[in-house]
Amino acid sequence: MSEINHYSFSTRIGNAMNEIVKIISKSCNALNCSKLKTGYLATAEREMMLERLYDKNFAEFQNRYPTSTKACESQVIESSQDTRIKAIHTVSMFESLSQVKPMALVAKTRHREKWEKVKSAISALKQQLEAVRFEPIEVAKLTQGSETLIRQMSYDTHSFLAQAEEELMLKKLIESTTSMAYSVKADNKSLIASMGPVFIRANADAGLMILDTTSFSGISCHAQMQKIEKDLKQRGLVLRRMGEHSMRLRKGGVRLNDPFPACPTDEHNHFLKGKVMTALPEEKSCAVSKPQNLLTHQYLQQMDSSRIKEKIA
Protein backbone atom coordinates (compact mmCIF):
# COMPACT_ATOMS: atom_id res chain seq x y z
CA MET A 1 0.00 0.00 0.00
CA SER A 2 1.58 3.29 -1.09
CA GLU A 3 1.99 6.04 1.45
CA ILE A 4 2.60 9.66 2.25
CA ASN A 5 5.35 9.80 4.87
CA HIS A 6 6.05 12.69 7.22
CA TYR A 7 9.63 13.18 8.40
CA SER A 8 11.22 15.59 10.82
CA PHE A 9 14.83 16.62 10.92
CA SER A 10 16.70 14.75 13.66
CA THR A 11 19.41 16.41 15.71
CA ARG A 12 21.30 13.13 15.79
CA ILE A 13 23.02 14.04 12.57
CA GLY A 14 26.65 13.55 11.66
CA ASN A 15 28.19 15.58 8.88
CA ALA A 16 24.90 17.34 8.17
CA MET A 17 25.31 19.41 11.36
CA ASN A 18 28.16 21.36 9.77
CA GLU A 19 26.05 21.96 6.69
CA ILE A 20 23.07 23.36 8.55
CA VAL A 21 25.38 25.69 10.47
CA LYS A 22 26.69 26.96 7.12
CA ILE A 23 23.14 27.55 5.86
CA ILE A 24 22.22 29.49 9.01
CA SER A 25 25.48 31.45 8.90
CA LYS A 26 24.88 32.44 5.27
CA SER A 27 21.51 33.95 6.17
CA CYS A 28 22.53 35.37 9.54
CA ASN A 29 26.02 36.76 9.03
CA ALA A 30 26.56 38.31 12.45
CA LEU A 31 25.72 35.11 14.26
CA ASN A 32 28.46 33.08 15.89
CA CYS A 33 27.12 29.89 14.34
CA SER A 34 29.84 27.66 15.77
CA LYS A 35 27.87 27.71 19.03
CA LEU A 36 24.99 25.97 17.26
CA LYS A 37 27.01 22.79 16.79
CA THR A 38 26.21 21.80 20.35
CA GLY A 39 22.74 21.71 21.79
CA TYR A 40 20.94 22.21 18.49
CA LEU A 41 17.23 21.33 18.57
CA ALA A 42 15.20 20.64 15.45
CA THR A 43 11.74 22.10 14.80
CA ALA A 44 9.56 19.56 16.60
CA GLU A 45 12.07 19.34 19.47
CA ARG A 46 12.12 23.13 19.88
CA GLU A 47 8.36 23.22 20.22
CA MET A 48 8.42 20.46 22.82
CA MET A 49 11.29 22.10 24.67
CA LEU A 50 9.60 25.51 24.80
CA GLU A 51 6.37 24.03 26.11
CA ARG A 52 8.19 22.09 28.81
CA LEU A 53 10.36 25.04 29.79
CA TYR A 54 7.38 27.37 30.01
CA ASP A 55 5.54 24.97 32.32
CA LYS A 56 8.65 24.57 34.47
CA ASN A 57 9.49 28.28 34.60
CA PHE A 58 5.91 29.41 35.25
CA ALA A 59 5.59 27.08 38.23
CA GLU A 60 9.00 28.09 39.61
CA PHE A 61 8.39 31.83 39.25
CA GLN A 62 4.96 31.58 40.81
CA ASN A 63 6.47 29.83 43.82
CA ARG A 64 9.23 32.42 43.97
CA TYR A 65 6.85 35.38 43.57
CA PRO A 66 3.60 34.08 45.15
CA THR A 67 0.31 35.90 44.83
CA SER A 68 -2.05 36.32 47.74
CA THR A 69 -3.89 33.11 48.63
CA LYS A 70 -6.78 35.04 50.18
CA ALA A 71 -10.00 35.40 48.29
CA CYS A 72 -10.25 38.64 46.36
CA GLU A 73 -12.17 41.17 48.46
CA SER A 74 -12.13 44.03 46.00
CA GLN A 75 -11.63 44.80 42.35
CA VAL A 76 -8.34 46.52 43.19
CA ILE A 77 -6.88 43.40 44.85
CA GLU A 78 -8.06 41.19 42.01
CA SER A 79 -6.56 43.55 39.43
CA SER A 80 -3.27 43.56 41.34
CA GLN A 81 -3.18 39.75 41.38
CA ASP A 82 -3.91 39.58 37.66
CA THR A 83 -1.15 42.07 36.96
CA ARG A 84 1.32 39.98 38.94
CA ILE A 85 0.31 36.80 37.09
CA LYS A 86 0.69 38.54 33.72
CA ALA A 87 4.16 39.65 34.76
CA ILE A 88 5.13 36.08 35.75
CA HIS A 89 3.71 34.82 32.46
CA THR A 90 5.83 37.31 30.48
CA VAL A 91 8.98 36.56 32.48
CA SER A 92 8.43 32.82 31.97
CA MET A 93 8.14 33.25 28.21
CA PHE A 94 11.38 35.22 27.93
CA GLU A 95 13.31 32.88 30.21
CA SER A 96 12.11 29.88 28.18
CA LEU A 97 13.17 31.49 24.91
CA SER A 98 16.56 32.37 26.42
CA GLN A 99 17.13 28.75 27.48
CA VAL A 100 16.69 27.30 23.96
CA LYS A 101 20.19 28.03 22.70
CA PRO A 102 19.66 28.07 18.91
CA MET A 103 16.62 30.34 19.18
CA ALA A 104 18.29 32.70 21.62
CA LEU A 105 21.40 33.03 19.44
CA VAL A 106 19.40 33.80 16.32
CA ALA A 107 17.00 36.14 18.15
CA LYS A 108 19.86 38.19 19.60
CA THR A 109 21.26 38.62 16.08
CA ARG A 110 18.11 39.21 14.03
CA HIS A 111 16.25 41.22 16.67
CA ARG A 112 18.96 42.84 18.76
CA GLU A 113 16.99 45.99 19.61
CA LYS A 114 13.82 44.06 20.52
CA TRP A 115 15.85 41.56 22.53
CA GLU A 116 17.59 44.26 24.57
CA LYS A 117 14.32 46.14 25.11
CA VAL A 118 12.55 43.03 26.40
CA LYS A 119 15.58 41.97 28.46
CA SER A 120 15.55 45.34 30.21
CA ALA A 121 11.80 45.11 30.85
CA ILE A 122 12.15 41.58 32.25
CA SER A 123 14.89 42.70 34.63
CA ALA A 124 12.68 45.53 35.88
CA LEU A 125 9.70 43.15 36.23
CA LYS A 126 11.74 40.79 38.39
CA GLN A 127 12.69 43.67 40.68
CA GLN A 128 9.05 44.65 41.01
CA LEU A 129 8.00 41.06 41.70
CA GLU A 130 10.65 40.72 44.41
CA ALA A 131 9.49 43.87 46.20
CA VAL A 132 7.23 43.53 49.24
CA ARG A 133 4.80 45.99 47.67
CA PHE A 134 4.99 46.30 43.94
CA GLU A 135 3.47 49.01 41.79
CA PRO A 136 0.69 47.53 39.61
CA ILE A 137 0.66 50.46 37.21
CA GLU A 138 4.42 50.28 36.68
CA VAL A 139 4.29 46.49 36.28
CA ALA A 140 1.46 46.80 33.73
CA LYS A 141 3.52 49.28 31.72
CA LEU A 142 6.54 46.96 31.72
CA THR A 143 4.44 43.96 30.76
CA GLN A 144 2.49 45.71 28.03
CA GLY A 145 4.07 45.02 24.67
CA SER A 146 6.73 42.65 26.01
CA GLU A 147 4.65 39.53 25.39
CA THR A 148 3.98 40.63 21.81
CA LEU A 149 7.68 41.21 21.15
CA ILE A 150 8.59 37.83 22.68
CA ARG A 151 6.06 36.04 20.48
CA GLN A 152 7.33 37.89 17.41
CA MET A 153 10.95 36.94 18.12
CA SER A 154 10.02 33.36 18.99
CA TYR A 155 8.06 32.75 15.83
CA ASP A 156 10.59 34.46 13.56
CA THR A 157 13.58 32.56 14.93
CA HIS A 158 11.63 29.28 15.04
CA SER A 159 10.62 29.78 11.40
CA PHE A 160 14.13 30.86 10.39
CA LEU A 161 15.68 27.67 11.78
CA ALA A 162 12.91 25.52 10.30
CA GLN A 163 13.64 26.96 6.85
CA ALA A 164 17.33 26.11 7.25
CA GLU A 165 16.37 22.52 8.09
CA GLU A 166 14.04 22.38 5.09
CA GLU A 167 16.82 23.59 2.79
CA LEU A 168 19.20 20.93 4.05
CA MET A 169 16.66 18.10 3.84
CA LEU A 170 15.69 19.04 0.29
CA LYS A 171 19.33 19.36 -0.78
CA LYS A 172 20.19 15.92 0.57
CA LEU A 173 17.09 14.35 -0.98
CA ILE A 174 18.01 15.77 -4.38
CA GLU A 175 21.49 14.27 -4.05
CA SER A 176 20.07 10.93 -2.94
CA THR A 177 17.42 10.51 -5.63
CA THR A 178 19.77 11.74 -8.36
CA SER A 179 22.33 9.10 -7.34
CA MET A 180 19.58 6.46 -7.73
CA ALA A 181 19.03 7.42 -11.38
CA TYR A 182 15.82 9.37 -10.78
CA SER A 183 15.12 12.33 -13.02
CA VAL A 184 14.80 15.20 -10.56
CA LYS A 185 13.07 18.57 -10.89
CA ALA A 186 13.14 20.83 -7.85
CA ASP A 187 12.60 24.32 -6.54
CA ASN A 188 13.37 25.75 -3.09
CA LYS A 189 10.45 23.97 -1.42
CA SER A 190 9.66 20.79 -3.34
CA LEU A 191 10.84 18.20 -5.84
CA ILE A 192 9.56 15.52 -8.17
CA ALA A 193 11.84 12.55 -8.75
CA SER A 194 10.62 10.29 -11.56
CA MET A 195 11.79 6.97 -12.92
CA GLY A 196 9.64 5.50 -15.67
CA PRO A 197 6.01 5.21 -14.48
CA VAL A 198 6.74 5.91 -10.81
CA PHE A 199 7.69 9.10 -9.08
CA ILE A 200 8.36 10.54 -5.64
CA ARG A 201 7.00 13.92 -4.67
CA ALA A 202 8.56 15.78 -1.77
CA ASN A 203 7.59 18.97 -0.03
CA ALA A 204 9.49 20.77 2.74
CA ASP A 205 7.42 22.87 5.09
CA ALA A 206 7.52 23.94 8.75
CA GLY A 207 10.69 21.95 9.40
CA LEU A 208 9.19 18.77 7.96
CA MET A 209 9.80 16.70 4.84
CA ILE A 210 6.67 15.13 3.36
CA LEU A 211 7.32 12.32 0.85
CA ASP A 212 4.54 11.10 -1.40
CA THR A 213 5.04 7.62 -2.90
CA THR A 214 1.42 6.99 -3.90
CA SER A 215 2.47 6.32 -7.51
CA PHE A 216 4.11 3.04 -6.42
CA SER A 217 2.00 -0.08 -6.65
CA GLY A 218 1.17 -2.17 -3.59
CA ILE A 219 3.88 -2.19 -0.95
CA SER A 220 6.73 -1.59 -3.41
CA CYS A 221 7.23 1.88 -1.94
CA HIS A 222 8.40 0.41 1.39
CA ALA A 223 11.66 -0.96 0.03
CA GLN A 224 12.29 2.26 -1.89
CA MET A 225 11.73 4.45 1.16
CA GLN A 226 14.06 2.28 3.24
CA LYS A 227 16.68 2.61 0.53
CA ILE A 228 16.34 6.40 0.50
CA GLU A 229 16.48 6.63 4.29
CA LYS A 230 19.64 4.52 4.32
CA ASP A 231 21.27 6.63 1.61
CA LEU A 232 20.41 9.88 3.42
CA LYS A 233 21.93 8.50 6.61
CA GLN A 234 25.15 7.74 4.76
CA ARG A 235 25.14 11.37 3.64
CA GLY A 236 24.99 12.45 7.28
CA LEU A 237 21.29 13.23 7.45
CA VAL A 238 19.00 11.30 9.78
CA LEU A 239 15.26 11.81 9.40
CA ARG A 240 12.74 10.87 12.06
CA ARG A 241 9.56 9.32 10.69
CA MET A 242 6.70 11.07 12.46
CA GLY A 243 3.78 9.43 10.71
CA GLU A 244 2.40 7.96 7.54
CA HIS A 245 -0.96 8.10 5.82
CA SER A 246 -1.71 5.40 3.30
CA MET A 247 -3.16 6.68 0.05
CA ARG A 248 -4.22 9.99 1.56
CA LEU A 249 -3.11 13.40 0.41
CA ARG A 250 -2.92 16.14 3.01
CA LYS A 251 -5.19 19.12 2.50
CA GLY A 252 -3.89 22.57 3.28
CA GLY A 253 -0.46 23.74 4.33
CA VAL A 254 1.60 22.97 7.39
CA ARG A 255 2.30 25.70 9.92
CA LEU A 256 4.53 26.04 12.93
CA ASN A 257 2.99 25.85 16.36
CA ASP A 258 3.04 28.73 18.82
CA PRO A 259 4.37 26.82 21.85
CA PHE A 260 3.46 29.51 24.38
CA PRO A 261 -0.04 29.57 25.90
CA ALA A 262 -2.16 32.65 26.37
CA CYS A 263 -1.72 34.50 29.64
CA PRO A 264 -3.41 32.48 32.41
CA THR A 265 -5.35 35.50 33.68
CA ASP A 266 -7.05 35.85 30.32
CA GLU A 267 -8.26 32.25 30.11
CA HIS A 268 -8.05 30.68 33.56
CA ASN A 269 -9.16 33.22 36.17
CA HIS A 270 -11.07 30.53 38.02
CA PHE A 271 -7.76 28.84 38.81
CA LEU A 272 -6.29 32.02 40.30
CA LYS A 273 -8.91 32.98 42.87
CA GLY A 274 -8.31 31.54 46.31
CA LYS A 275 -5.20 29.50 45.51
CA VAL A 276 -1.78 29.60 43.94
CA MET A 277 -1.16 27.52 40.83
CA THR A 278 1.67 25.02 41.26
CA ALA A 279 1.82 24.42 37.53
CA LEU A 280 0.09 25.60 34.39
CA PRO A 281 -3.38 23.99 34.17
CA GLU A 282 -3.63 20.92 31.98
CA GLU A 283 -6.25 22.72 29.93
CA LYS A 284 -3.68 25.25 28.76
CA SER A 285 -3.78 23.77 25.27
CA CYS A 286 -7.30 25.21 25.04
CA ALA A 287 -6.05 28.70 25.80
CA VAL A 288 -4.54 29.13 22.37
CA SER A 289 -6.20 27.98 19.18
CA LYS A 290 -3.26 26.10 17.73
CA PRO A 291 -3.24 25.17 14.05
CA GLN A 292 -3.91 21.50 13.43
CA ASN A 293 -0.73 20.37 11.71
CA LEU A 294 1.89 17.67 11.56
CA LEU A 295 3.55 18.88 14.73
CA THR A 296 0.54 18.24 16.94
CA HIS A 297 0.83 16.52 20.27
CA GLN A 298 0.04 13.04 18.98
CA TYR A 299 3.15 13.12 16.81
CA LEU A 300 5.36 14.72 19.48
CA GLN A 301 4.41 11.92 21.86
CA GLN A 302 6.00 9.44 19.47
CA MET A 303 9.37 11.18 19.75
CA ASP A 304 12.03 10.04 22.13
CA SER A 305 11.87 12.78 24.77
CA SER A 306 14.76 11.53 26.89
CA ARG A 307 17.16 14.05 25.32
CA ILE A 308 14.74 16.87 26.01
CA LYS A 309 14.31 15.92 29.66
CA GLU A 310 18.08 15.70 30.13
CA LYS A 311 18.54 19.21 28.72
CA ILE A 312 15.87 20.66 31.01
CA ALA A 313 17.09 18.91 34.16
BASEMI-535920 format. One line per 5 residues: number of its first residue (from 0); their letters; for each residue x negated, y, z of C-alpha. Coordinates in steps of 0.02 Angstrom, whole numbers. Layout:
BEGIN
NUM> a> X Y Z; ...
END
This chain:
BEGIN
0> msein> 0 0 0; -79 164 -55; -100 302 72; -130 483 112; -268 490 244
5> hysfs> -303 634 361; -481 659 420; -561 780 541; -741 831 546; -835 737 683
10> trign> -971 821 785; -1065 656 790; -1151 702 629; -1332 677 583; -1410 779 444
15> amnei> -1245 867 409; -1265 971 568; -1408 1068 489; -1302 1098 334; -1153 1168 428
20> vkiis> -1269 1284 523; -1334 1348 356; -1157 1378 293; -1111 1475 450; -1274 1573 445
25> kscna> -1244 1622 263; -1075 1697 309; -1126 1768 477; -1301 1838 452; -1328 1915 623
30> lncsk> -1286 1755 713; -1423 1654 795; -1356 1495 717; -1492 1383 788; -1394 1385 952
35> lktgy> -1249 1299 863; -1350 1139 839; -1311 1090 1018; -1137 1085 1090; -1047 1110 925
40> latae> -862 1067 929; -760 1032 773; -587 1105 740; -478 978 830; -603 967 973
45> remml> -606 1157 994; -418 1161 1011; -421 1023 1141; -565 1105 1233; -480 1276 1240
50> erlyd> -318 1202 1305; -409 1105 1441; -518 1252 1490; -369 1368 1501; -277 1248 1616
55> knfae> -433 1228 1724; -475 1414 1730; -296 1470 1762; -280 1354 1912; -450 1405 1981
60> fqnry> -419 1591 1963; -248 1579 2041; -324 1491 2191; -461 1621 2199; -343 1769 2179
65> ptstk> -180 1704 2258; -15 1795 2242; 102 1816 2387; 194 1655 2432; 339 1752 2509
70> acesq> 500 1770 2414; 512 1932 2318; 609 2058 2423; 607 2201 2300; 582 2240 2118
75> viess> 417 2326 2160; 344 2170 2242; 403 2059 2100; 328 2177 1972; 163 2178 2067
80> qdtri> 159 1987 2069; 196 1979 1883; 57 2104 1848; -66 1999 1947; -16 1840 1854
85> kaiht> -34 1927 1686; -208 1983 1738; -256 1804 1788; -185 1741 1623; -292 1865 1524
90> vsmfe> -449 1828 1624; -422 1641 1598; -407 1662 1410; -569 1761 1397; -666 1644 1510
95> slsqv> -605 1494 1409; -658 1574 1245; -828 1619 1321; -857 1437 1374; -834 1365 1198
100> kpmal> -1010 1402 1135; -983 1404 946; -831 1517 959; -915 1635 1081; -1070 1651 972
105> vaktr> -970 1690 816; -850 1807 907; -993 1909 980; -1063 1931 804; -906 1960 701
110> hrekw> -812 2061 834; -948 2142 938; -849 2300 981; -691 2203 1026; -792 2078 1127
115> ekvks> -880 2213 1229; -716 2307 1255; -627 2151 1320; -779 2098 1423; -778 2267 1511
120> aisal> -590 2255 1542; -608 2079 1613; -744 2135 1732; -634 2276 1794; -485 2157 1811
125> kqqle> -587 2040 1920; -635 2183 2034; -453 2232 2051; -400 2053 2085; -533 2036 2221
130> avrfe> -474 2193 2310; -362 2177 2462; -240 2299 2384; -250 2315 2197; -173 2451 2089
135> pieva> -34 2376 1980; -33 2523 1861; -221 2514 1834; -214 2325 1814; -73 2340 1687
140> kltqg> -176 2464 1586; -327 2348 1586; -222 2198 1538; -125 2286 1401; -203 2251 1233
145> setli> -337 2133 1301; -233 1977 1269; -199 2031 1091; -384 2061 1058; -430 1892 1134
150> rqmsy> -303 1802 1024; -367 1894 870; -547 1847 906; -501 1668 949; -403 1637 791
155> dthsf> -529 1723 678; -679 1628 747; -581 1464 752; -531 1489 570; -707 1543 520
160> laqae> -784 1384 589; -645 1276 515; -682 1348 343; -867 1305 363; -818 1126 405
165> eelml> -702 1119 254; -841 1179 140; -960 1046 203; -833 905 192; -785 952 15
170> kklie> -966 968 -39; -1009 796 28; -854 717 -49; -900 788 -219; -1075 714 -202
175> sttsm> -1004 547 -147; -871 525 -282; -989 587 -418; -1116 455 -367; -979 323 -387
180> aysvk> -951 371 -569; -791 468 -539; -756 616 -651; -740 760 -528; -653 928 -544
185> adnks> -657 1041 -392; -630 1216 -327; -668 1288 -155; -522 1198 -71; -483 1040 -167
190> liasm> -542 910 -292; -478 776 -408; -592 627 -437; -531 515 -578; -589 348 -646
195> gpvfi> -482 275 -783; -300 260 -724; -337 296 -541; -384 455 -454; -418 527 -282
200> ranad> -350 696 -234; -428 789 -89; -379 948 -2; -474 1038 137; -371 1144 254
205> aglmi> -376 1197 438; -534 1098 470; -460 938 398; -490 835 242; -334 756 168
210> ldtts> -366 616 43; -227 555 -70; -252 381 -145; -71 349 -195; -124 316 -375
215> fsgis> -205 152 -321; -100 -4 -332; -58 -108 -179; -194 -110 -47; -336 -80 -170
220> chaqm> -361 94 -97; -420 21 70; -583 -48 1; -615 113 -95; -587 222 58
225> qkiek> -703 114 162; -834 130 26; -817 320 25; -824 332 215; -982 226 216
230> dlkqr> -1063 332 80; -1021 494 171; -1096 425 331; -1257 387 238; -1257 569 182
235> glvlr> -1250 623 364; -1064 661 372; -950 565 489; -763 591 470; -637 544 603
240> rmgeh> -478 466 535; -335 554 623; -189 471 535; -120 398 377; 48 405 291
245> smrlr> 85 270 165; 158 334 2; 211 499 78; 155 670 21; 146 807 150
250> kggvr> 260 956 125; 195 1129 164; 23 1187 217; -80 1149 370; -115 1285 496
255> lndpf> -227 1302 647; -150 1292 818; -152 1437 941; -218 1341 1093; -173 1475 1219
260> pacpt> 2 1479 1295; 108 1633 1319; 86 1725 1482; 171 1624 1620; 268 1775 1684
265> dehnh> 353 1792 1516; 413 1613 1505; 403 1534 1678; 458 1661 1809; 554 1526 1901
270> flkgk> 388 1442 1941; 314 1601 2015; 446 1649 2143; 415 1577 2316; 260 1475 2275
275> vmtal> 89 1480 2197; 58 1376 2041; -83 1251 2063; -91 1221 1876; -5 1280 1720
280> peeks> 169 1200 1709; 181 1046 1599; 313 1136 1496; 184 1262 1438; 189 1189 1264
285> cavsk> 365 1261 1252; 302 1435 1290; 227 1456 1118; 310 1399 959; 163 1305 886
290> pqnll> 162 1259 702; 195 1075 672; 36 1019 585; -94 883 578; -178 944 736
295> thqyl> -27 912 847; -41 826 1013; -2 652 949; -158 656 841; -268 736 974
300> qqmds> -220 596 1093; -300 472 974; -468 559 987; -601 502 1107; -593 639 1238
305> srike> -738 577 1345; -858 703 1266; -737 844 1300; -715 796 1483; -904 785 1506
310> kia> -927 960 1436; -794 1033 1550; -854 945 1708
END
